């Protein structure tokens, strides 16, 4: 191999290394994609924590309405809120 063949080989290998290096950073499974996936994972874990808390609150509310553990005060409260009902001599304050 002469000088021209050696130079062409060096340029070809250099180009291949640059291409593979760029792909390793910016490609579909590259470093930047990995960083984005980690950020998305943190967001989803936070969302799971939020939804788990909401689920626990809903299960507690549902538990208060089960026949074996019926909370009559809570049932009365929910009926008044849902039906917007009350006794004629009552004053109702709606609080958030």
Buried (B, 14 or more C-beta within 10 A) or exposed (E): EEEEEEEEEEEEEEEEEEEEEEEEEEEEEBEEEEEEEEEEEEEEEEEEEEEEEEEEEEEEEEEBEEEEEEBEEEEEEBEBEEEEEEEEEEEEEEEE
